[in-house]
Amino acid sequence: MEESLPDPDRVPLAERSILALGGHEFSRRRGNEAIRDHLLGLLPGPRPKLCLLPTASGDPAEQTASFYNAFADRPCEPSDLSLFRLEAEAVDLAEHLLSRDAIYVGGGSMLNLIAIWRAHGVDDLLRGCWERGIVLAGQSAGAMCWFEWGVSRSAGVARPVPGIGFVPGILSVHYHRDPARRQALLAEVARCGRPGYGLDDGAGILIRGDRVVGALSARAEASAWRVVPDGRGRAGEARMAAEELVGPRAAIDEPSAEVLELRAVRALRAGRS
């Protein structure tokens, strides 16, 4: 919902961007570097500033280190903001967040994430960032938090929990890796008629303003799914056409060309195509 008071720094709704990812990590495993570069391609300027918010996992040092390592050879200025260490690392939250070009939210507990943000007023700050055109992004809990609802396991059982509501509808992540999340999304869309989206690990959707405008996939098996009521008290799924992302180099969990050739030779010798 638009604010009633004018703000000279606000950009039109259609110019605000959110990149929601079903599952992603800062490593050289398949698809991750392609997603990283895609995110950077959404940002302005030759050296954009981006900030990691690892709140949902309790600000683990490993996640922060992986984030810096992933962007070390890219033309950008990474930073992080820990809400669990403000006593030792005091920072002006508004000044830091509003000076970034992008804010990336890591995965973890969505319930804890929203509660901690609200305790610090970060949810309101992020709305201000979004309204000023700062790109918002994240994976898992960091993707669902932007929606009205997300299918979370924060309390154990997969069920809808409220997000901060920049995007209408409900999102579920780890869509086919965790069948309980998928079933919870289908049941909720059938029950209430909200628009829904399901994201496999390695897939994502791009939101402009409050509308989903496209999908992406960094792995052959990763898809984004639109979930809608079927008019008969149930919900149906439709795979979204997705932009296929290609990484800048071979992933560490992909076999080399030599290994693939050897496998093909062995298959031919064994009489398989």
N, C-alpha and C positions, 0 to 999 in steps of 0.2 A: 504494500500500500504506500502511495506517495505521501511525503510529508506535506503539511499545510504551509509551513514557513519556507520562503525562498532561500536558496543557498547559492551563491555565485560559483561555487566549486562543483556543484552537482552536475552530472551529465545526464542526457536523456536515458530513459529506461532501456531502450533498444541498444544502447552502447555499453551496457554493463555485462560483464562476462563471468561465467563460472564454468570450470572444468571439473566434472565429477567422475571419479575413477572407481571401478569395482574392486580392484586390488592392484597394488603397485608398490614397489620398494625401490630404494636407491641402491641398485646393484647392477652388475652386468648380466644378470639372468635375462632370459628371453623377454623382449619387449620393453624392458624398463628404460633403457637409454633412448629408445624411440619416443616413448612418452615424455621423458624429460625434455628432449629437444622440441617436441611439439608444444609443450608448455612455454618454453622460451620463445617460440615463434609467435605466441600470442601477445608478447610484451613489447612495449615501445622502446625506442632508443637503442644505442649501441651497447650499453652496459646497464641493463635493467637491474633493479634492486628487488630481491625476493626474500621473504621471511618464512621460516618454518615455525609452525605452532604445534609442538608435539604433546599438547595437553592431554589428549585422550589416553595416552599410554603412560602418563606420569612423568613426562619429559625425560625419557631414558637417554643416557649418554650415547649409547650405540646408534640410535636412530639419528641423533644430531650429527654424529661423526660421519655416518653414511651419507647424509644430506650434503655436508660440506665436501666430502670426497667426490660425490657425483658431479658437482658443479665446479670443481677445482680447475678444470681445463676448458671451461666455457666462459664466454665474454659476459659476465654478470657479477653482481655483488650479493652473495648470499649472507643471511643473518638468521639468528634464531631468537625466540622469545620464550623464556621459561617462567611460567606462573608459579611453579613450585620452588623457585629459588630467588624470589624477589627480595628476601631479607638479605641475602648475600650479594645479589646482583641487581641492585635497584635500577629501574629503567622507567622512563616516562612512556607508558603504554600507548597513549594517544599519539604522541610525537613520533614514536617509532613506527607504528602500524600505518599511520596516515602518510608517511614519507616513502612507503614501499610502492613498487609497481605490481607486485603479486604477493599473495599470502597463501602458503600451502599448509594444509592441516593434515596431520598424520592420523593413522588409525588407532583403534583401541575401543574404549567404552564410550558410547555415544551419550548415555545417561550422565556419566561423570563429566564428560566434556562440557555439556550444556550447563550443568550445575556450577562448575568451576568458572566458566565464562561469565555467567550471570553474577556470581559472587564478586567478580572483579570488574564488571561492567564491560567486558570484552565483546559481548553480543551486540551492544549498542555501538561500540567502536567499529565492529566489522560491518554493521549496516552503513555507517558513515563511509567506510572504505569502499563498499560496493556502490554507494550512491555517487562517489567521486570517480568511479571508473577503474579502481584498482581491481585487478583480476584475482578472483578467489578460486582456489583449487584444493583438491584433497582426495584421499583414498579411504575406502571403508567408512568408518565413522566420520572422517573428514570430507566425505562426499555426501553422506546422508544428512549431515547437520544443516545444510542449506535449504532443505526441503521442509514442507509442513510436517512430514512424518518420515521416519526411517524404520526399516525392519531390523531391530537390534537384538543381540543376545546379552546385553549388559546385565540383565537380571537372570540369565541362564536360559530360559525358554525364548525362542524367536518370536517376537511380537512387535507391533508398531509402537514407537515412542515419539514424542513430539520433538521437532527440530526448531530452528529459529525462523523458518517460514519465508525465506526470500523467494522460493520456488514453489508453486502450487503442486499438490499431489504427494505421492509417497514413493520412496526409492528403496530397493533392496540390493545389497551387494553380495559378492561371493555366490552368485546366483545358482549355478549348477554344482558348485563344490559343496554347498550346504543346502540340501533339499528342503530342510525345515524352513529356511528363510523364504525360499520360493513358494512353498505352500502357504506360508503366512501372508505373503504379498497377494497371491491369488485370492485367498479368503477375504482379505481386507478390501480389495478392489471390488469383489463380488458383493460384499456386504454394504459398502458405503458409496460406491460409484465414483470414487476419486480416480483421477488418472494415475497410473503407476508405471514404474520402470524397473527393470532388473538388469544388473550388470555383472557379467562374468569377470573374473580376474584377468587383467590385460585389456579390458574394454572400458570405454568411457562415453560420456555424452557431453556436448557443449551446449550451454544455456546462454542465450542472449536476452537480457532483461529477465522476464519470468517465463520464457518459452524455450523448450528444447528444440534446437535448430539442426542438430547433426549428431552423428555417432562416430566413434573411432575404434579401431582394433589393432593391437600390436602383436597379436598371436593368432594363428590360423583358427584355433578352436575357441577364441574369445569373441563373444557377441554381446550386443546391447539389445534389450527386449522391451517393447512397448506392451503394457498390460491394460486391457480395457474391459468394462462389463460387456457381456454378450447379450444382455436384454432378457435372459432367462434365469437370472439369479446366480449366474456363474461368471467367470472371467476368462478371457482368451488372450493368448500371447501372439505377438508378431515380431519376428526378427527385424531389426532396423538395418537399412543399408548403411554400411560403415566405411569410412576412409581407412585404408590399410596403411599403417605406419611402418616404416623400415628403419632399423637401427643403423648407426654410423659404422658399426663394426660387428664382427661375429660375437654372439653371446657366449659366456663361459659354459653354459649348459647345452650348447648346440654342437653336434658332432662336426668335425672338420670335413672338408671336401674329400680328403684321402680316406677317412673312415666311411663316409657314405659310399664311395666307389668300391671299397672292399666289401661292404655289406651287399652291394648290388651284384658283385661277382660271385659271392658265396650263394646268394639267392638263385642266380642263374644256374650255377653248378648243381644246386639242389632241385632244379626243375621248377622253381617258382618264378613268376613274372615280377 
